Amino acid sequence: MENMMEPIITIKDLKMNYGEKEVLRGINLNVGKGQIIGYIGPNGAGKSTTVKIMLGLVEGFTGEVKILGQDILNGSVEYKRKIGYVPEVADIYDSLTAEEYLTFVAELYGINYEKVDKKARKLMNMFGIESVYNSRMTSYSKGMKQKVLIISSLLHNPDILFWDEPLSGLDANSVMIVKEILSELASDGKTIFYSSHIMDVVEKISNRIILIKDGQIIADGSFEELKGNSKKGSLESIFNELTGFNEYKDIAKEFISTIKEV
């Protein structure tokens, strides 16, 4: 199912330790052009570490990581110009306005102020937040900040997107818009790594799902393939089966009974 004519990302035997702790224990992955990959796993499974290695934010790993044909250890940062990133926890510069933040990010990618200012205003308008373009982001709701992050990841028209919980705080209409944007980007040949704990969204938007547990890939395929292998009906139930988390009903019942205690 992978488009091997044009591998966008190649990972071979990727391992990473933090002190004594093995965070990644041999990740092997080939990603083709135009795939929307749901990259999922329990907290602490190694998802964020994998992404941060690909972004060049974490060093000290062993194995090989190639992005757009370039080994990320060769010293060149050129591949980073073709990546867009929405982190799960944003260290967004609240004291800046959206105008200041977006033009600053775009200038890092080599886009001049006039060009990006016009583009950013237009994108903010489509998200219904152009009126706060010149307001400090301390006054923004979580959803408004999230929209600015999504815009900042797309301003330079990247080839690869890493989006971690991108729908966090968004209203229902904006969720529909973002899902459609993802679909259009994939049709346009962009490759998207989408990480979320909201399984029904991952199930609906991904054409390939990679499940990571304890630093290793334990499932890789389309939702239909994963469903066929496990005989479970939803991605959430497949996730629970493969990660060994079956106690959620018992915990919920105990939680409720504890609330009712006098």
Residue pairs with C-beta under 8 A, 6 or more apart in sequence:
1 208
1 221
1 222
2 30
2 31
2 32
2 35
3 32
3 33
3 34
3 35
4 30
4 32
5 32
6 32
6 33
7 30
7 31
7 32
7 66
7 69
8 31
8 32
8 33
8 67
8 68
8 159
8 160
8 191
9 29
9 30
9 31
9 54
9 65
9 66
9 67
9 160
9 191
10 29
10 30
10 31
10 64
10 65
10 66
11 27
11 28
11 29
11 30
11 50
11 54
11 63
11 64
11 65
11 66
12 28
12 63
12 64
12 65
13 26
13 27
13 28
13 62
13 63
13 64
14 24
14 26
14 27
14 28
14 29
14 50
14 53
14 61
14 62
14 63
14 64
14 65
15 22
15 24
15 25
15 26
15 27
15 61
15 62
15 63
16 22
16 23
16 24
16 46
16 49
16 53
16 58
16 60
16 61
16 62
16 215
17 23
17 60
22 215
23 46
23 49
23 215
24 46
24 49
24 50
24 53
24 61
24 215
25 214
25 215
25 216
26 63
26 215
26 216
27 46
27 50
27 63
27 212
27 215
27 216
27 217
28 217
29 210
29 217
29 220
31 37
31 191
32 191
33 189
33 191
34 186
34 187
34 188
34 189
34 190
34 191
35 186
35 191
35 192
35 207
35 208
36 182
36 183
36 186
36 192
36 194
36 205
36 206
36 207
36 208
37 191
37 192
37 193
37 194
37 206
37 208
37 209
37 210
38 194
38 195
38 196
38 202
38 203
38 205
38 206
38 208
38 209
38 210
38 235
39 47
39 50
39 51
39 193
39 194
39 195
39 210
39 212
40 47
40 195
40 196
40 197
40 199
40 202
40 209
40 210
40 211
40 212
40 235
40 239
41 47
41 211
41 212
41 213
41 243
42 213
42 243
42 245
45 212
45 213
45 214
45 215
46 212
46 214
46 215
47 195
47 212
48 88
48 164
48 195
49 58
50 212
51 162
51 164
51 193
51 195
52 58
53 61
53 65
53 72
54 65
54 67
54 72
54 83
54 162
55 80
55 83
55 85
55 162
56 72
56 77
56 80
64 71
65 71
65 72
65 73
66 72
67 79
67 83
67 160
68 79
68 82
68 159
68 160
70 76
70 78
70 79
72 79
81 109
81 110
81 156
81 158
82 158
82 159
82 160
83 158
83 159
83 160
83 161
83 162
84 152
84 153
84 154
84 156
84 158
84 160
84 161
84 162
85 153
85 161
85 162
85 163
86 146
86 149
86 150
86 153
86 161
86 162
86 163
86 164
86 165
86 166
87 149
87 164
88 164
88 165
88 168
88 195
90 145
90 146
90 149
92 101
92 137
92 145
92 148
92 149
93 100
93 101
93 104
93 137
94 136
94 137
94 138
95 136
95 137
95 138
96 104
96 136
96 137
97 133
97 134
97 135
97 136
97 137
98 120
98 124
98 129
98 132
98 133
98 134
98 135
98 137
98 148
99 117
99 120
99 133
99 134
101 137
101 148
101 152
102 116
102 120
102 148
102 151
102 152
102 155
103 113
103 116
103 117
103 120
105 152
105 155
106 115
106 116
106 119
106 120
106 152
106 155
106 156
107 113
107 116
109 155
109 156
111 155
111 156
116 155
119 155
120 133
120 151
120 155
121 130
121 133
123 151
123 154
123 155
124 130
124 132
124 133
124 147
124 148
124 151
126 177
127 147
127 150
127 151
127 174
127 177
128 174
129 144
129 147
129 148
132 139
132 140
132 144
137 144
137 145
137 148
140 148
141 169
142 168
142 169
143 169
143 170
143 171
143 174
145 169
146 166
146 167
146 168
146 169
146 170
147 170
147 174
149 166
150 163
150 166
150 178
153 161
153 163
154 161
158 190
159 189
159 190
159 191
160 190
160 191
160 192
160 193
161 185
161 190
161 191
161 192
161 193
162 193
162 195
163 192
163 193
163 194
163 195
164 195
164 196
165 195
165 196
165 197
165 198
166 178
166 194
166 196
167 175
167 178
167 196
167 198
167 201
170 178
175 201
179 201
179 204
179 205
182 192
182 194
182 205
183 205
185 192
186 192
186 207
194 202
194 205
194 206
196 202
199 234
199 235
199 236
199 239
200 234
200 235
200 236
202 209
202 235
203 209
203 223
203 234
203 235
206 223
207 222
208 220
208 221
208 222
209 219
209 220
209 221
209 222
209 223
209 226
209 235
210 217
210 219
210 220
211 217
211 218
211 219
211 220
211 226
211 238
211 239
211 242
211 243
212 218
213 242
213 243
218 242
219 226
219 229
219 238
219 242
221 229
223 235
226 235
226 238
227 233
227 238
230 237
230 238
230 241
230 242
232 238
232 241
239 245
240 246
240 248
